[in-house]
Amino acid sequence: MDTWRYLPLSINDAALNMAIDEAILNARIANSVPNTLRFYSWRPSAVSVGRNQTLQNEVYLDTAHHLGVDVVRRLSGGGAVYHDLGGEVTYSVIARVSDLGTVDPTTVYTKIYDALTDALRLLGVPADYSSGDAKNCPNLTVLGRKISGSSQIISRGVVLQHGTLLVNLDLPQMFRVLQLKGVSCTQAADIAMHKITSIQTELGHKISLNTVANALAQGFKAVLRIHLQEGGLTSGEEAIVVRLQEKYRSTEWMLGSKI
């Protein structure tokens, strides 16, 4: 049974979250750290946009600034995502693709979503895998409503896949900052009620982020057949994080320039 490093649930701002993910990716490529599973949440709430998106077309930037919502560009692709303070657990898997028993990016999605599905089962929420389409990455749904989405990048044989598991929803806030073409913020929130769900919505009661994170850890261990050893960042990774935070806070990166 392979042993992976486990970084338990932490709370960080958007730039720091993205810097940590990229630092681990770089360290894994260099073989200086093992495969890693990481959980985190966001303070303050944030919007992350995909590597290739046009920021001004995805986010109401003035509104986000007024509300104190961070905005950050991810290293990975995919669409714009609203990360609510206290409303989700985000996971990152950073691993050699070969260690997941595949060379196919779609199969990586499937394996990771199998772990999330098992975690949701433990929590009492049955979920189904959705393969996505040309515009949407694969995701998890409950009776057709999305509960988890993710994006990935594969570099030199190492995958970074990070994604959300929705614990609670604040749809009015979400669509005050996310743009949905052709509809108002209120209309967008109404539409999303029929397309998005959360663990608390499905269970009908509150659940803590730590409880969700613990279930996720169990799901990953069972499905990937791995042992998790709790740890922290190495000194080398911490040094990279300091440098990368400057990148993720920079106007050039935010506007889509390559750094």
C-alpha positions, -999 to 999 in steps of 0.1 A, spaced: 0 0 0 15 34 -11 19 61 15 8 96 6 15 128 25 -17 142 39 -22 180 46 -53 183 67 -79 211 63 -64 246 64 -79 280 58 -61 305 36 -67 334 12 -69 327 -25 -34 336 -35 -19 315 -8 -41 285 -16 -30 286 -53 6 291 -44 7 261 -21 -9 239 -48 17 250 -74 46 246 -50 36 210 -42 33 203 -79 68 217 -86 82 197 -57 65 165 -68 78 169 -103 113 173 -88 107 141 -68 114 159 -35 81 151 -20 57 121 -22 22 121 -37 1 145 -17 -36 149 -7 -45 183 6 -77 199 19 -84 236 23 -110 263 25 -110 300 17 -109 331 38 -122 355 26 -146 340 1 -131 340 -34 -136 335 -71 -110 314 -90 -110 316 -128 -94 291 -152 -60 296 -166 -73 306 -201 -104 326 -192 -109 363 -197 -113 377 -162 -135 406 -172 -160 382 -188 -163 360 -158 -164 382 -127 -181 414 -116 -148 428 -104 -161 460 -87 -188 440 -69 -162 414 -57 -140 442 -44 -169 459 -26 -179 426 -10 -144 417 0 -143 386 -22 -108 376 -34 -103 370 -71 -75 347 -83 -64 330 -116 -57 292 -112 -28 273 -128 -54 248 -141 -81 253 -167 -118 251 -164 -144 277 -156 -149 304 -129 -158 290 -95 -171 308 -64 -155 296 -32 -177 305 -2 -162 310 32 -174 280 52 -194 266 23 -171 241 8 -141 218 12 -115 221 -16 -93 191 -22 -60 189 -42 -45 157 -55 -8 161 -66 5 127 -78 24 109 -105 -2 99 -130 14 65 -133 8 60 -95 -29 62 -102 -26 33 -127 -34 53 -158 -20 77 -184 -55 90 -193 -66 124 -178 -102 114 -180 -95 82 -160 -78 104 -134 -110 123 -130 -129 91 -127 -107 76 -100 -107 108 -79 -145 112 -83 -149 76 -71 -131 87 -39 -155 117 -35 -185 95 -42 -174 71 -15 -170 101 9 -205 113 1 -218 79 7 -203 79 41 -221 112 48 -254 99 35 -255 116 1 -257 94 -30 -239 109 -60 -234 101 -96 -204 107 -119 -211 130 -149 -185 129 -177 -191 166 -187 -189 179 -222 -168 202 -245 -175 231 -222 -175 214 -188 -150 192 -169 -163 160 -154 -182 165 -121 -204 148 -95 -242 153 -94 -271 144 -71 -303 138 -90 -288 159 -118 -276 188 -97 -239 195 -94 -223 190 -60 -186 188 -70 -165 201 -98 -128 202 -105 -100 211 -129 -66 197 -135 -32 202 -151 -7 175 -159 30 185 -161 59 161 -167 39 131 -156 24 147 -125 -12 157 -121 -26 185 -100 -63 181 -97 -81 205 -74 -119 207 -69 -147 217 -46 -172 197 -26 -201 219 -18 -211 218 19 -235 248 19 -248 273 -8 -251 310 -9 -264 314 -44 -274 351 -42 -238 360 -31 -224 336 -58 -241 353 -86 -235 388 -74 -198 382 -83 -201 355 -111 -213 366 -145 -239 346 -163 -244 360 -197 -279 373 -206 -295 371 -172 -295 392 -140 -279 382 -107 -313 373 -93 -323 352 -124 -289 335 -123 -294 324 -86 -329 312 -94 -316 291 -123 -288 277 -102 -312 264 -76 -322 237 -101 -286 230 -112 -265 231 -80 -269 214 -46 -248 209 -15 -244 184 13 -264 204 38 -292 208 12 -294 171 7 -291 161 44 -314 189 56 -291 198 85 -257 215 91 -225 196 89 -190 208 98 -162 212 73 -140 190 94 -166 162 93 -166 165 55 -128 165 53 -126 134 75 -151 116 52 -130 127 21 -99 113 37 -116 80 42 -129 80 7 -95 86 -8 -78 59 13 -104 33 4 -107 40 -33 -70 47 -41 -59 20 -16 -34 43 0 -22 51 35 -22 88 45 6 101 67 -1 136 81 26 161 74 34 197 64 52 215 37 89 211 34 112 241 38 118 240 0 81 242 -7 76 270 18 103 290 0 85 285 -33 52 295 -18 66 328 -8 77 335 -44 45 322 -59 22 343 -38 37 374 -55 27 358 -88 -8 350 -78 -13 385 -64 1 403 -95 -19 422 -120 0 405 -149 -11 370 -138 -46 381 -130 -50 395 -165 -38 363 -181 -1 371 -188 22 341 -185 47 344 -156 
